[in-house]
């Protein structure tokens, strides 16, 4: 369940969040649960970045989205 201020408003945002989690997991060779934890429990990237920026992010390529979120995780010192 999403805990922060940004709530998933529709199925498109939910599918995008799952898309991000799954593709980051694939890129990093980790389980999706580990990525979800990193984006929600170890940080608030899901609530503070992925969901609020959905309108812009979802128009980008998969590679761009994954690179962007992984870069943000590194900036914030989030490790999986």
N, C-alpha and C positions, 0 to 999 in steps of 0.2 A: 504494500500500500504506500502511496506517495504521502510523505509527511510534511513537506514544506509549503510555502505560500502558493507556488505555482501548481495548479491542479490540472491533470489531464482532462481536457474538455470534450474530447470526441475520439472516435475510433482511429482517426488518422494520426492523432498525436500519440495514442497508445501504440499503434503499429510502428510509428517512427521510433519511439523509445525502445521497443523490443528490437527493431532493426539495428539501432546503434549498439545496444548491449551485445547482441549476437555477433555483429561484425567486429567489434572491438575484441571480443573473446576469441574469435577466429584468428585475428591478426596477432594477438599476444599469446596464443596457444593456451588459453585459460578456460575455465568453465564459466558459463554465463552468470551463474550465481556469484562468483567471485567479482566479476565486473559490476554486477548490480550492487553488491555490497560496497565496492569502491566508489560508485557514483551516488550512493545514498547514505551509507553509514559512515564511511571514512571521509566523505565530502558531501557537498550539496550540489554537485554538478548537474545531476538530473533535474532538480527543482529550480536551480538558479541559472542554468544555461541551456540545457537541451530543450526543455519544454518551452521556456519563454522565447527562445530563438527558433522555434520550429518553423515558422513561416519563411525564414531566410535559409536555415540549414537544409530543409528538405528539398530545396531546389539545386543543391550542390551534388557533386558526384560522391559515390560511396567512399572512394579513396580520400577525397577532401574531408568529408565528415569524420571518418575514422582518424585521420591524421590530426585534425583540429582538436578532437576531444582528447586523444592521447597526449597531444602537446599541452593542453590545459591541465591534464592530470599530472604531467611532469612538472609544470610550473608550480602547482600546488603541493608537490611532494607526495602525491598519492601513488602508492605502490600496490601491486596485486600479488 
